Amino acid sequence: MLKPIKSLIAVFIFIYSITMPSIAMALEIGQTLPFERVQTLDGAYFEIPKNNTKNTLIQLWASWCPFCKRQNNYLENFSKRIPPGSMNIVTISIDKTPAIAKEYMRQNHYSFPAAMMTPELNQAIGKIRGVPVILILDAKNKLIYKEIGEVFEEDYMELIKYAK
């Protein structure tokens, strides 16, 4: 009796995944991310200007992720090496609460802006298969670079070519 029920559930999941691709699909190169404004952990707002001329680096992370910690250190160094004002930078925590993310930022002395994942941003970015994630948007919010998982520090520093 259980076998037909399991088969029926499997068919339902398959049909659902085909008919609802926007829920399961992640943002891909060439697609536009409707990203305008997010409240950062310090209460300020990070906003991409309407007449933006710079690329935007978005990094997704979690406080419990050891790869994210290394990569956030790379980002901290990167943000100090690029020319001031040459790139928009914001990070998005997927932690369960802002308090956890704030404490992590404080303990590690990070100076880059950090916000929490919102339902709207999560829907726009799509399914996240792991962290850390680096997304780089062009001036019109089109995705031009995407990396899932940790990158080496020297590879991170090569992203300077996206700073204008």
C-alpha positions in Angstrom: 0.0 0.0 0.0 2.9 2.4 0.7 4.5 1.9 -2.6 1.7 3.4 -4.7 1.5 6.4 -2.3 5.2 7.0 -2.6 5.0 6.8 -6.4 2.1 9.2 -6.4 4.0 11.6 -4.2 7.1 11.4 -6.5 4.9 12.1 -9.5 3.3 15.1 -7.8 6.7 16.5 -6.8 8.0 16.0 -10.4 5.0 17.7 -12.0 5.2 20.5 -9.4 8.9 21.2 -10.1 8.2 21.4 -13.9 5.2 23.7 -13.6 6.7 26.0 -10.9 10.2 26.7 -12.3 10.4 30.2 -10.9 10.3 28.9 -7.3 13.1 26.3 -7.9 15.3 28.2 -10.4 18.3 30.3 -9.3 19.2 33.6 -10.8 21.5 32.9 -13.8 24.0 35.0 -15.7 22.3 37.6 -18.0 19.2 37.8 -15.8 18.2 41.0 -14.0 17.9 41.0 -10.2 15.2 43.4 -9.0 17.4 44.8 -6.3 16.7 48.3 -5.0 17.0 48.8 -1.3 17.6 46.7 1.8 17.9 47.7 5.4 21.4 46.8 6.8 22.1 45.4 10.2 23.1 48.8 11.6 19.6 50.2 10.6 20.8 52.2 7.6 19.7 51.4 4.1 21.8 50.1 1.2 20.4 51.3 -2.1 21.6 51.1 -5.6 21.1 54.6 -7.1 18.6 55.0 -10.0 21.3 56.4 -12.3 23.9 53.8 -11.2 27.1 53.6 -13.1 28.9 51.0 -11.0 28.8 47.2 -10.7 27.4 45.8 -7.4 29.0 42.9 -5.5 26.5 40.9 -3.4 27.9 38.2 -1.1 25.6 35.7 0.6 26.9 34.2 3.9 26.0 32.6 7.2 27.7 33.0 10.6 27.9 29.2 11.0 29.7 28.6 7.7 33.5 28.3 8.0 34.0 28.9 4.2 31.9 32.2 4.6 34.2 33.4 7.4 37.3 32.9 5.2 35.5 34.5 2.2 34.2 37.4 4.3 37.9 38.1 5.3 38.8 38.1 1.6 35.9 40.6 1.0 37.1 42.8 3.8 40.6 43.0 2.2 39.1 43.4 -1.3 36.9 46.3 -0.2 40.0 48.1 1.1 42.0 47.4 -2.1 39.6 48.7 -4.7 39.5 52.4 -5.4 37.0 54.1 -3.1 33.5 54.4 -4.7 34.4 52.1 -7.6 31.9 49.4 -6.7 28.7 48.9 -4.7 29.2 46.2 -2.0 26.6 44.6 0.2 26.4 41.3 1.9 23.3 39.3 2.8 23.2 37.0 5.8 21.0 33.9 5.7 21.2 33.5 9.5 18.0 32.9 11.4 18.0 36.2 13.3 19.6 39.6 12.8 21.1 39.3 16.3 23.2 36.3 15.3 24.4 38.2 12.2 25.1 41.4 14.1 27.2 39.6 16.7 29.2 37.8 14.0 29.9 41.1 12.2 31.0 42.7 15.6 33.2 39.8 16.6 35.0 39.7 13.3 35.3 43.5 12.9 33.9 43.6 9.4 33.3 47.0 7.9 31.3 46.1 4.8 27.5 46.6 4.8 25.4 43.6 5.8 21.7 43.0 5.6 19.4 40.0 6.3 17.9 37.9 3.5 14.3 39.0 2.9 11.5 37.0 1.4 11.5 39.3 -1.6 15.3 39.0 -2.2 15.1 35.3 -1.6 12.4 35.0 -4.3 14.4 37.2 -6.7 17.7 35.3 -6.2 16.0 31.9 -6.3 17.2 28.7 -4.8 20.5 28.9 -3.0 22.4 25.7 -3.1 25.0 26.6 -0.6 27.0 29.5 0.8 29.0 31.5 0.3 27.7 33.0 -2.9 29.1 35.9 -4.9 26.9 37.8 -7.3 28.1 40.7 -9.4 25.5 42.9 -11.1 26.3 45.4 -13.8 25.0 49.0 -13.6 21.6 47.9 -14.8 21.3 45.0 -12.2 22.0 42.3 -14.8 24.0 39.4 -13.3 27.4 39.3 -14.9 29.3 37.0 -12.4 28.2 34.2 -10.1 30.2 31.9 -7.9 28.7 29.4 -5.5 31.1 28.1 -2.8 34.4 29.4 -1.5 36.9 30.9 -3.8 40.7 31.2 -3.2 41.9 34.6 -2.0 43.8 35.3 -5.2 40.7 34.5 -7.3 38.7 36.9 -5.1 41.2 39.6 -5.7 40.8 39.1 -9.4 37.3 40.5 -9.1 38.9 43.9 -8.9 38.4 44.0 -12.7 34.7 44.6 -12.0 35.4 47.8 -10.0 35.0 50.9 -12.1 
